[in-house]
Amino acid sequence: MDIHMLRRPTITFARKFAVFGVCASIFVLAGTKAHAADPHQVLYEYDGRALAVGKFSIVSVFQERLFQAAAQCRKKTPASYGTPDGAIGANTLQAVKDYITCRPDLVTNGRAGNGANSPERNGAITIGIWQSLMPDTMPFPDAIERANQLTFALEGTDFDRVEFNFCQSRNPSSGKKFIEGDPYCYSNDKASYLTWGPRGATAGHGAEVQQIIVLAEKAHPGLLQTVFGPEADTMRRVVLGDDDSVETILCAAWANPQRRNDLRQRFARYGALHEVQEAYRMVYEAANADGGKVQRFFRIYKALKPVINRDPTEIDVAFFIDRATHGGAPPGDLAPLIEKMQYFATRTKKAPSPGQLRRQLAAWLPSSHKYNDRLARDAIFLIDDPEVDLSDAHRRIWQKRSGLRASSFGLADDRYVPAYPVMPVTGYEAIKRFVTAHPAEKRACPAAALRPHNP
């Protein structure tokens, strides 16, 4: 049975697009009314750490145009700036500096009137530079998109990247993995089975991979068959299978080196498609996924608004998105947390700064998952606030793990985001799943892979 013949989810794909369009339009109109675009506002600023926002992002298209324009200006070749790969680093910084030598009109006038201290001369990508190179149909990424790109940069995986999670960890004693010949299986992620893309979609208990496939196939019937070919039936059975079946099916594929590599290549081609990337984003923007977690943060700040007299800032929103992705989002019952945050915000005459609020919120939302990683990621959203004094230990952890700043993505605490577009639930939970694993797959899956040790 083809996926597009399955029982339709409650909300159709077309309606999802319609809802998203309305929400996005409301947000854009509200933001435009409050803040006219400043051509010298920084969008991206390289500060010694590359901003890897993805080779499939609009930034890679911008880089291609920038490299061509800069090369023409300085009589170089575009290749001298490297590959337009969505990673904003030293080459992109140099390209901006070269480009503006032919476009002095794009440079901010400095105090001395010569633009010496302008962000453009320092190699930053500003709204003006973006608009000078890109057509109106490719507007500059707004604060929400850049906030998502920040989390993308931290996750470090693109849409064409997939990894099997069976026995993925090394034996602490031998230093080897099971597939490298070690007799024991170790895994620090037993319930994921397979992880794909920038938000770490899994085929395990979260079933994000299955939901993405369903949405993509409903909008573009036959796409799965075209890309996965002889493995299309495998993926259909993953979508329809109960949890034990999904584990067995994917384990059998992982245990076969040829099939494992073939599926990786097919996922790479699948993830490179715009249609699939759109379905991927929609799953994570859904109310029953990360979109719902971000919405909880917005509810907290709505309750705080009479006290702090503002909406969430751009950096607040980036903090919300990253915590929704990596861990440490608010629980379903927000009342106790809201009460504590209201007390914190009113305990002194002076309202806490945005960074101080974020730090306190983070303290009340601890994450047991990779504690130091979470600490380092939180610092990204605190380091730009002069009212927040990070300890030396906290700074060292931050420097070691990323050293990124929210401001490097053009995000600020003096601009506000009144709303966040959240998609309806995908409807996947309405599909009745059943046993779909074949007996041969049960035999092919190593018993050790089903009972891994903790590393």
Secondary structure, DSSP 4 states (H G I P E B T S, - for coil): --GGGSPPPSS-HHHHHHHHHHHHHHHHHHHHHH-PPPTT-EEE--SSS-EE--TTSHHHHHHHHHHHHHHHHHT--GGGG----SEESHHHHHHHHHHHTS-GGGSPP-TTSS-TT-TTTTT-EEHHHHHHHS-TTSPPP-HHHHHHHHHHHHH---TT-EEE-TT-BPPTTT---GGGT-SS-B-S-TTTSEEETTTTEESSTT-HHHHHHHHHHHHSTTHHHHHHGGGHHHHHHHHHB-HHHHHHHHHHHHHSHHHHHHHHHHHHHHHTSHHHHHHHHHHHTBTTTHHHHHHHHHHHHHHHHHHH-SPPBHHHHHHHHHHHHHS-PPPS--HHHHHHHHHHHHSSSSPPPHHHHHHHHHHTS---SSHHHHHHHHHHTTTT-TT----HHHHHHHHHHT---GGGGT--SSSB------BPP-SGGGSPPB----HHHHHHS-HHHHSPBP-
